[in-house]
Amino acid sequence: MGRDQRVRGLDGNRAIMPFIMRGKAESVVLFEQVIDLERTLPWLAERDATLFQLCLFAIARTLHDHPRLNRYVRGRRHYQRDEVTLSFALKPSMDTSAPLSVVKTRVAADEDFEGFVARVRERVERGRDGERSTSDREASVFTKLPRPIIELGVRALHALVALGLAPAVFTAGDPMYASVFAANLGSVGLDAAWHHLYEHGDCPIFVTLGKVQKLPIVVGDAVEARRAVRLRYTYDERIEDGLYAGRALSVLEGRLADPAAWLDRGDGSQLSK
């Protein structure tokens, strides 16, 4: 966060938004996509990769290609994030009593899909073996303090963040300081949900991935029941306008619906934006 740059030269309507809409809760825009997976699932099966892994990778690369979505609001000002970071939750087992662990990871612009899958798979396996993330360990220690001290500490952190004075050590491992937070609800048999944004942190986009199911898809002049998945987005409108966001989502949809056309011909960076 310390290297992120303040965005200057914004038009008046964009610059005034954080003063009119002071928090994420009143700045939310909701959006839904249905992705046709008839080409995607066989491609993933050949590579022993999961839909969620592809989704995370495609989101990261789309943010690299559309950097104005990789911004956030802090202290009524807009900032450009200097790297793409993803946060996502995982459960070490399907036991309802198993603790939820949250992972935060940086995705470089030149990382390939195979390397990303291997890295995410390794982190998930470590979580299943009982290894806790940095944020999990910090939260475990912090919540043992008396409640008034926790309240005072959180307020102090938020004040320092708003002023741009918070040491990076306090936010570097926090999953709410990220480009996007993603949740794979399909892994527990649920459809996608519109998730709230957290006032804590600076993450402006929350994405949920639902279960794979037969959904009506328009194919030519007909409607067919095809294997598909629903994605739902919760988005802080203050960071960028709908046209730019809509074009990025169209690119993301194409990458998820036909990964071969994107990744098998190279790095995919030349897709139309």
Buried (B, 14 or more C-beta within 10 A) or exposed (E): BEEBEEBEEEEEEBBEBBEEBBEBEEBBEEBEBBBBBBBBEEBBEEBEBBBBBBBBBBBBBBBBBBEBBBBBBBEEBBBBBEBBBBBBBBBBEEEEEEEEBBBBBEBEEEBEBEEBBEBBBEBBEBBBEEEBBBBBEBBEEEEEEEEEEEEEEEEEBBEBBEEBEBEEEBBBBBBBBBBBBBBBBBBEEBBBBEBEBBEBBBBBBBBBBBBBBEBEBEEEEEEEEBBBBBBBBBBBBBBBEEEBBEEBBBBBBBBBBBBEBBBEEEBBEEBEE
